[in-house]
Amino acid sequence: MRRAMLVLLLLVSPALAMEAGVRVLIAAGRLPVAPAHDAALGLTWMDFEAMPPPDVIVYGDSLAKQGIDPRVLAAGLRSPDRPVRVFNMSSAGARPGVNRALARQVEAEGRSPRVAIIGLSLITIRSDTTWTDQMAKTPMGRLFTDCAPASDLGAQIDCRVEQFSALWRWHGHLPEVYQSLRTGSPTQRRESGRELRHDGFRLNPSATEEELQGQLSEALDGEPIHVGFGEDAAANLVGMVHDLEAAGVTPVLVALPYSPILTDALIARNPAWSTERSETLAGLSELTGVAIIDPGELGPWWTPASSYDVKHLSAEGARDFTHQLLALPEFVKAVAGALSDGDGSQAPP
């Protein structure tokens, strides 16, 4: 019996030691709580966990990640008696299902903001494939939704083990664990002149007009001729709005425009594009019961240097676009009003 116990101890001890090691890395802020479909999202979640609960969280895809600057937004919303903390939780390709899962986890941890700004690009609302095909299949996606995406018995068992074992969550991602041991982070913050800041914002360098024109044909090929929203994306957007409101959070929906170069090309290809875009946003506004704040287009401040590519802004452009939002009375009323009274409501359209 003693020999059997010794053998069992020898077999189990390395696993227990590795489990403890992974937990220490997570607790020390060197490793995300679970692997995600996007390494930068894991790093963003680590940054979020390391800061005090913010007053405002920005959700969205890469257009929001690289287009709404938390520092500029916080400075514009701040008053002498009310400092404001803003965090950008957006991630590359994140559709409503991804953002809904993140918002649910934020609420489950008791770290809900007073305001959630949801950036809506035409990519975001087209479908929810980033959730169904990517994040829902990751340990982070399963962990943040209490195993909801796990459909069969084997997946459910695997997910339940992930919930209490950090090692099991990371067992297929040992290079990231090693990287965090070696450098203190599972991925790089800076790459090709782009940097992920600790408030979740992605800083991009500026492009030239020649570079933007060179990207235009490929960008058009990736854009449908007509504008609309997918039923799956709309359902999760509606669900996210309802989740936020139930948690006492004011949802503020903001449409994110493309660069003038891409917008002009889309209109040239389909003269009804602007009308279809407006009708699509109106339809989503009706479904959610929340007015969508639409800047329409980027302001006269825009130059090619304001963009990183034909869809995404540079750090300079993000600064100016955030100022453009702060100049919209309806945006300031929705965000600052909720910060002032915290009533968690917003007038429907």
N, C-alpha and C positions, 0 to 999 in steps of 0.2 A: 504493500500500500504506500509506504514511504517513497519507494522507488518510483511508483507511478505518479505520486504527487510532485516529486522532484523533476521528473521528465515533463510533466504538464507545466510546471513553473518555468522550466528552461524554454519551453515552446512559447509560452504566453508572455514572458518578461520582455522580449524584444518588441513585441507588438504594443505592449503597454508603454514602454519607453518611447516608442515612436509616436503613439497617440499623445502622450504628455508633451513631446517636443513640438508637434504641430499646434497643439492648444496654446503653448507658450508663444509661438510665433504669431498666432492670431491675437492673443491678448496683448502682445507687445506692439501691435500695429504694423507687423512686418509681412503679414499674409492676410488676404481677405477671408471672411468666414467660410466661403465656399467658392469653387471655380465658377466663372461665368462664361458666356459665349464670347465675350469681348474682354481682353485683359485690362483695357483702360477702364471698363466698368468696375472691375474688381478693385482697381486702384482708387477709383472715385468713391466706392463704398467705404474703403478704409479711411479715406480723408473725412468722409461724412461722420463716421463713428468716432473720429478723433476730436471733433469740434463740439462745442455746446449746441444744443438744439437750435436750428435757425428759425428766424421769423418767416422767411420766404424760401421756398424751394422751387427751382425751375425744372420742369420735366419736359422731355422732348427728344428729338433725334439729333443728328450731328449739326443741323442748321441752328438748333437752339444751343447746343453745346458750344458752338463756335461763334454764335451770334448775339448772345445775351450775356453781358459782362456783370458778374455779381458785385464787383467793386463799384462800378459806375452806378448800378441800380441801388445799392445800399447808400451811396453818397447822395443820390437824388431823392431817396425816401426818408433820409435821416432828418430829425429835428433836434433842437438843442436838448430837449428832455427825453428823446426817444432814439437811441442808436438802433440800427437795424442790421441783423445778420442775414445774409443771403447765400444760398448754396445752389450750385448748378448740378443737378442729378442727371442731366441728359446724357445720352450715350449714342454711339454711332448706330444708325439703322433702327433705333428704338421706336417701335410702334406702340399703340395704346396698351396692348397686353403686357409688354415689358414694363412700361411706366406704371401700370396698375399694380403689378406685382411688387415693384419697388415701393410704391406709396403704401401698400398694405403692410409691408414689413416695417416701414418707418412708423406707421401707426401702432403696430404690434409691439414695438419697442418703446412706445410712449414718447416719441420724439417728433410728433406731428407739428408742422409749422402752423402759423395762422393763415398763411396764403400759399396756394400752390399755383404757380404760373405754368400753364400747359401750352407749349409751343406747337403749333400745328402747321407743318409743311405739307405740300401736296403729296410728298412721298409718304409721310406718316399715316395719312388717312386712306391711302390707296388699298392697303391690305394689312393683315396682321401676321405676316409670315415670319417676321423676326422673332415673334413670340412662339408661334406653333412649331416652326421648323428648327429653331435654334435655342433660345433661352429656356423654354419649357423642358428641354431635354438635358439641361445642365443641373448639377447639384445645387447651384444657387437658385435656379428657377423652381426646383422642387422644394427646396428648403423654405423659400419665401411664400409658397402657396400651400403649405401643409400637404404636400404630395398629390395635389389635385391633378397634375398632368400625368401621373403614373397610372396607366390604364389596366394592366394585367397584374396578376398576383405576384409574379417575380419582380416587376418594377415597383410594386408597393412595398415588398419586403426590403428591396434594395434601398428605397427611399427612407423607410423607417429606420434602417441602420444608419443612414447618412445623418438623420436628425440628432442622434446622440454620439456619433463617432466622427470627429474631425478628420481622423486618419482615413476613414473610409471615403469621405468626401473628396480627399485629395490623392487617393491611391493611384489614380490614372494621370496625375499631373505632377510627377516628381521633379521634372526640370524646374518648374516654377517654385517648388518648395526649396530646391537647392539654391536657386537664384536669390530667394529671400534670405536664406542663411548667409549667403556670400555678400550680398549688397544691401540687405535690409528692405528690399522691395522685389515683388515677383516680376516686374516689368519696368521698362525705361520710362521716365517722365519726359525726356526730351529726345526727339528723333526728327531728323531732316528739317531742323529749324522750327519745329512745332513743339510746344511744351504744355503739359497738363499741370495746371496750377492746383494748389491745395484747396481752393474753393470750388473745384469741379470744372472750372473754365478751361477750354482748350485755346491757347494762343497760336494763331497762324501767321506766317509771314505774308507779305503782299505780293500780288502777281502784277505782271505788265499787261497792257492791252493786247499785245501780240500773243502772249501765253493764253489769255482768255479766248481770243478768237480761234486759236488752235484747238481749244477744247470743245468748241461749240457744236461741231458736227456729231461727236460722240455723245455729248450730253443730250442732244435732240433725239438721237436714236434710242436713248434710254427713257425718254418721256413719251407717254401716250398722247395721241393727238387730242383726245377729249379729256375733260376733267371730271372726276367723280370720286366717290368714296366707297370702300368695300364694306359689306355688311358686317364682317367679322371685326374690322377696325372700329366701325361705328358702335357696335355692341359693347366692346371693351372700353371705348371712350365714355359712353353713357354710364357704364358700370363704375368706371373710375371717378367720374363726377359725383355719382351717388355715394360712393364709398367716402370720398373726401367730405362731402356735406354731412354725412352721418357722423363723421369724426370731428365735426365742428371746424373744418378747414374751408376757407373760401376759395373755390376754383376760379381762376381767371384765364380764359382761353384767348390766345393771341395767334393770329395768322402770321406766318413767316414768309415774306416775299423772296423771290429769286432776284438775281442781279438784273439790271436793265438789259444787258446784252442777251441773256437767255430769255427774259420775258418778251422782248421785242421779236426774237426769232420764233417763239411759240405762237405769238399773235399773228405773225406773218404766215405761219403754216396753217393756223386755224383762227380766222378773224373773230370767231365767237368765244375764244379762249377766256377772255376776261369776264364775259357774262357767265360762262359755265363755272368759272372759279367762284364768282359771287354767289351763284345759285347753290353750289356745293356747300359753301360755308353757311349759307342761310339754312340749308337742310340740316346740317349738323347742329346748328344753334337751336333749331326747333326740337331736335331729338334730345339734346342735353338739357334744354331749358335754361341755358346760360348764353348771354350775348357774347359773340366772338368779336374781339377787338381786332380790327383789320387796318393796318397802316396803309394798305393798298399797294404801295411800292416803296422802294428805298428812296430817301429824300434827296434833295439837290446836293447834299454833301458827297454823294457817291462819285468816286473816280475808280479807275481800274485798280489803284493801290488799295482801295477799300475791300477788295476781294482776294481770297486765296485761290479760288477757282470760280467757275461760272455759277455755282450754287452756294458756296460757303464764303463767309466773310473773313477777312484778315482781322488781326487784333485791333487795328486802326478802325476798320469798318464796324466791328462789334461795338466799340466804344461809341461811335456816332449813331449806330442803330439803337443802342440802349438809350441814348439821349433823345432820339426821335420818339421812342415809346414814352419816355418821361414827359415829353411835350404834348402828349395826347391827353386831354382832360378826362376822357372816359377810362383810360388806363390808370391814371393817378387816382381818380375817384374810387375805382374798384380795389386797387391795392392799398393805398394809403388809408382809405376809409375802413377797410377790414383791419388794418393794423391799429387804427385808432380805437375802434369800438369792439373789435373781436366778436361781432355778432354772427360770423360764419355764413352770412347770406349775401346774395348778389341779386339785383333785380333781373328778371328774365328779359329777353329781347322784346 
